[in-house]
Amino acid sequence: MINSNTELAEMISTRISHDLIGNIGALSSALELMKENNDELDEGTKGIITTAAHTLKARQTFFRIAFGLETKTIEAAELENICKDYLSTIGSRQYPLNLQLSGTTAALAKFLCLSVMIGAEVCIRGGNISISVNQNNMTVSAKSEYNLSAPKIEVYKNILQNIRPQDNISQYVQLIYLRELLGSDVAMKINYDDKYMELIIG
């Protein structure tokens, strides 16, 4: 599957906009509520603003690494926290998304963030995302007590076979972009069952 630079830019822009717009709208609504309440901030409105602001900051910081040009060296511990903050905006208290890293380094920041997205996208009701790096390969896994999204995993498999998604292509840009960055010479394979998915890179 060959994508031009313009097509990749469109996919990335669409995905980022999609993932930020809901909380931008929530902030706008909260400000409207304040106006109706004589600019007084009640607890309900404060909660909306706090949650939306946290989500926007966490996602924007994460997307800056995943899709942007790195402007500084990120320490491994900071990178892990950025990824966990991002996952906290997707999961919930009832169905959290947990992250476990092994052998990862800050030099892999972009690949790591894209891999976190790949694993998180298939978890419908929380789960555990694990990323392990050794001298031979990188393994991204998603495991949950609940069934994973079989349709999304099938699209992932198709992408690795150079088959373009028919709908909502921007929702799969994390794997499309990672495939582009690594190049066609790097092997990528997916194994999965109902509650487990494993992406082996290398």
Phi, psi and omega per residue, in radians:
M1 nan 1.975 -3.090
I2 -1.775 2.231 3.105
N3 -2.120 2.404 3.057
S4 -1.321 2.872 3.083
N5 -1.025 -0.638 3.132
T6 -1.142 -0.767 3.128
E7 -1.088 -0.743 3.101
L8 -1.096 -0.758 3.125
A9 -1.065 -0.709 3.121
E10 -1.132 -0.750 3.126
M11 -1.083 -0.817 -3.119
I12 -1.121 -0.792 3.136
S13 -1.064 -0.737 3.137
T14 -1.129 -0.752 -3.127
R15 -1.123 -0.807 3.140
I16 -1.088 -0.785 3.134
S17 -1.055 -0.757 3.134
H18 -1.045 -0.723 -3.051
D19 -1.416 -0.219 3.131
L20 -1.830 -0.456 -2.945
I21 -1.112 -0.629 -3.110
G22 -1.057 -0.748 -3.120
N23 -1.394 -0.451 2.984
I24 -1.117 -0.743 3.079
G25 -1.088 -0.655 3.126
A26 -1.130 -0.702 3.086
L27 -1.111 -0.747 3.123
S28 -1.062 -0.759 3.130
S29 -1.128 -0.666 3.137
A30 -1.130 -0.686 3.108
L31 -1.144 -0.634 3.074
E32 -1.119 -0.705 3.110
L33 -1.099 -0.679 3.110
M34 -1.102 -0.727 3.118
K35 -1.064 -0.726 3.135
E36 -1.200 -0.345 -3.110
N37 -1.873 0.547 3.111
N38 0.992 0.682 3.105
D39 1.088 0.341 3.054
E40 -1.611 2.449 -3.067
L41 -1.774 1.811 3.092
D42 -1.476 3.007 -3.044
E43 -1.108 -0.655 -3.137
G44 -1.111 -0.813 3.139
T45 -1.175 -0.675 3.103
K46 -1.056 -0.699 3.121
G47 -1.105 -0.715 3.113
I48 -1.090 -0.805 -3.123
I49 -1.120 -0.761 -3.123
T50 -1.085 -0.822 -3.129
T51 -1.136 -0.789 -3.119
A52 -1.125 -0.731 -3.122
A53 -1.137 -0.753 3.111
H54 -1.076 -0.789 -3.119
T55 -1.101 -0.791 -3.138
L56 -1.100 -0.754 -3.135
K57 -1.136 -0.791 -3.102
A58 -1.123 -0.775 -3.103
R59 -1.239 -0.714 -3.136
Q60 -1.125 -0.733 3.101
T61 -1.067 -0.765 -3.136
F62 -1.152 -0.825 -3.125
F63 -1.125 -0.544 3.123
R64 -1.061 -0.638 3.119
I65 -1.397 -0.793 -3.074
A66 -1.112 -0.716 -3.007
F67 -2.064 -0.170 -3.047
G68 -1.723 -3.072 3.045
L69 -1.612 2.202 -3.096
E70 -1.211 2.340 -3.097
T71 -1.974 -0.086 3.118
K72 -2.704 2.840 3.072
T73 -1.402 2.222 -3.118
I74 -1.774 2.214 3.086
E75 -1.174 2.609 -3.082
A76 -1.014 -0.727 -3.127
A77 -1.154 -0.683 3.108
E78 -1.143 -0.724 3.131
L79 -1.080 -0.742 3.121
E80 -1.083 -0.729 3.125
N81 -1.139 -0.666 3.109
I82 -1.087 -0.747 3.122
C83 -1.149 -0.717 3.133
K84 -1.183 -0.659 3.083
D85 -1.099 -0.712 3.101
Y86 -1.082 -0.812 -3.133
L87 -1.094 -0.542 3.132
S88 -1.176 -0.368 3.118
T89 -1.484 -0.190 3.127
I90 -1.771 -0.799 3.129
G91 -1.330 -3.064 3.122
S92 -2.400 3.020 3.114
R93 -1.068 -0.641 -3.121
Q94 -1.348 -0.630 -3.115
Y95 -2.247 1.280 -3.087
P96 -1.299 2.748 3.008
L97 -1.889 2.079 -3.102
N98 -1.815 2.708 -3.078
L99 -2.263 2.336 3.050
Q100 -2.269 2.228 -3.116
L101 -2.037 2.519 3.109
S102 -2.522 2.102 3.088
G103 1.357 0.106 -3.132
T104 -1.419 2.659 3.113
T105 -2.320 2.860 3.141
A106 -1.097 -0.430 3.127
A107 -1.132 -0.347 -3.138
L108 -1.735 0.345 -2.983
A109 -0.890 -0.896 -3.092
K110 -1.114 -0.805 3.130
F111 -1.091 -0.671 -3.126
L112 -1.124 -0.821 -3.128
C113 -1.097 -0.755 3.114
L114 -1.110 -0.643 3.124
S115 -1.194 -0.649 3.067
V116 -1.055 -0.764 3.101
M117 -1.088 -0.752 -3.132
I118 -1.021 -0.802 3.139
G119 -1.204 -0.738 -3.078
A120 -1.154 -0.595 -3.044
E121 -1.106 -0.437 -3.088
V122 -1.622 -0.121 -3.132
C123 -1.532 2.020 -3.100
I124 -1.478 -0.739 -3.127
R125 -2.230 1.188 3.098
G126 1.220 3.084 3.125
G127 2.710 -2.983 -3.102
N128 -2.070 2.163 3.085
I129 -1.773 2.234 -3.132
S130 -2.222 2.323 3.099
I131 -2.241 2.130 -3.089
S132 -2.196 2.319 -3.124
V133 -2.147 2.277 2.990
N134 -2.318 -3.029 -3.050
Q135 -1.236 -0.220 -3.105
N136 -1.781 -0.633 -3.066
N137 -2.811 3.093 3.052
M138 -2.160 2.286 -3.118
T139 -2.073 2.215 3.096
V140 -1.970 2.162 -3.138
S141 -2.263 2.625 3.050
A142 -2.267 2.230 -3.108
K143 -2.364 2.396 -3.103
S144 -2.508 2.754 3.017
E145 -1.294 -0.283 -3.129
Y146 -1.948 2.819 3.121
N147 -1.050 2.423 3.040
L148 -1.389 2.993 -3.134
S149 -1.393 1.692 3.141
A150 -1.051 -0.708 3.119
P151 -1.049 -0.702 3.135
K152 -1.186 -0.677 3.127
I153 -1.138 -0.653 3.096
E154 -1.096 -0.688 3.090
V155 -1.143 -0.709 3.064
Y156 -0.966 -0.836 -3.135
K157 -1.048 -0.727 3.126
N158 -1.101 -0.724 3.127
I159 -1.039 -0.739 3.135
L160 -1.197 -0.280 3.056
Q161 -1.768 0.297 3.095
N162 1.119 0.553 3.064
I163 -1.823 2.109 -3.073
R164 -1.273 2.349 3.050
P165 -1.032 2.465 -3.118
Q166 -1.404 -0.544 -3.085
D167 -2.315 2.647 3.021
N168 0.859 0.842 -3.056
I169 -1.045 -0.535 -3.127
S170 -1.129 -0.399 3.130
Q171 -1.267 -0.149 3.125
Y172 -2.038 0.258 -3.039
V173 -1.128 -0.461 3.129
Q174 -1.025 -0.724 3.120
L175 -1.393 -0.671 3.117
I176 -1.068 -0.769 -3.135
Y177 -1.194 -0.724 3.111
L178 -1.090 -0.744 3.098
R179 -1.040 -0.719 3.137
E180 -1.139 -0.757 -3.114
L181 -1.151 -0.689 -3.079
L182 -1.336 -0.541 -3.107
G183 1.558 2.747 -3.036
S184 -1.220 -0.274 -3.129
D185 -1.332 -0.315 -3.135
V186 -1.529 2.140 -3.114
A187 -1.248 2.445 3.064
M188 -2.407 2.237 -3.079
K189 -2.420 2.456 3.135
I190 -1.992 2.291 2.972
N191 -2.075 2.526 3.130
Y192 -2.857 2.779 2.899
D193 -2.361 -2.872 -3.028
D194 -1.002 -0.670 -2.999
K195 -2.098 0.220 -3.083
Y196 -2.574 2.369 3.027
M197 -2.326 2.456 3.137
E198 -2.340 2.167 3.051
L199 -1.917 2.059 3.141
I200 -1.830 2.171 -3.101
I201 -2.002 2.117 3.126
G202 1.828 nan nan
